[in-house]
Amino acid sequence: MKITDIRTIQLSYRAANPSMSAASFNATRNALIVEIETDAGLTGIAEAGSAGGPPASTAAVIEHELKPLLIGQDPLKIEYLWQLMFGRSRQHGRRGIVMHAISGIDIALWDIAGKAAGMPLYRLFGAFTDQVEVYASGGFYQRGKDLDGLTREAESYVERGFRAMKMKIGRYDFTGTNFRRLLNQPELCVVTPEEDIARVAAVRKALGPNRRLMADANCVWSPATAIKMGKALEPYDLFWLEEPVATDDVDGSAEVARALAISIAGYETEVGLFGYRELITRGAIDIAQPDLVWSGGFTECRKIAALAQAHNMTLSPHCFSSALLFVAALHFAASSPNVVMVEWDQTEHGLRTELLNEPFDYDGAGMMRVPEGPGLGVTLNRDTLEKYRVR
Ligand SMILES: [Mg+2]
């Protein structure tokens, strides 16, 4: 079998009422779809990472840099092709856009491998389970959403059977760093730390004592601010505090982790085995959160999972983009013994709800069944692709 073509499709969805974290204003949600054709009639599909910039940038890396390395190659030599892409691009790659591009290629290659084997990927990887816990990822800042609105949102997750929920925190005018000044629309939905603590208290009350609550600061705090806020939030029994400080402040995150009785989770904004080696071995995190479409696809993230396991550490893959990423995360989770939960974005997002022909198999009690078809086990809805296609 040989790779004959690689195509990308750029998609963009515009949210009616954008959600905001401490570090983002999500007016548009983009996704870059990758399709790899073979001479055997098998086509692999995947999403490649495009967050933080236009999908055209990742598409250009795939088209001009990776595709020439891959045309004519055996698509089942995935480890070799991964090392070829990573090694050849090392001077201007290693992280960022090139790693996002490699991630999409890798997942699409594995989709081909699963289809060639006639097995769903989680079984090809040696299944640990066939259903995984999903948590409701929401609790964003949003215009018009007050404390009552946030409470009603948390109650809606309880009604839908979720056993865990994540919310956003940290959208202050000053967070101990100047990071928030650099962002798009930093002036919207700003709260005080006291108002934020009230938000967490309201959600904890809505969830009751037996459901897990996680809070995500999206890298905006200094270590001192993180420790102060973390201590103030300890009465609300957070299951984890996510990305409290800057991605590159590994020592600062380790300082926060030592100072708090709350587990530190992160860093979705770090990528690759070498990046996670630093986070894990230097004590910067208690729970690892690689994103499949940013952090090297299945090939690299399975190595990150193994490294985490060697440190008795659990993972919860970051997953905040299209339905294709979500399905990839389910296969990864179901085949990794130390994955505890997968993130399920609950914000309004057509590329999550309309992209696939197959509906998600949620049991109404916090668990999601993994698709059983070959490869990723899903197909793209062509009408949706045309509806949201920008290129
Ligand atoms: Mg996060």
Boltz pocket constraint, residues with backbone or C-beta under 6 A from the ligand:
constraints:
  - pocket:
      binder: B
      contacts: [[A, 216], [A, 218], [A, 242], [A, 243], [A, 268], [A, 318]]
      max_distance: 6.0
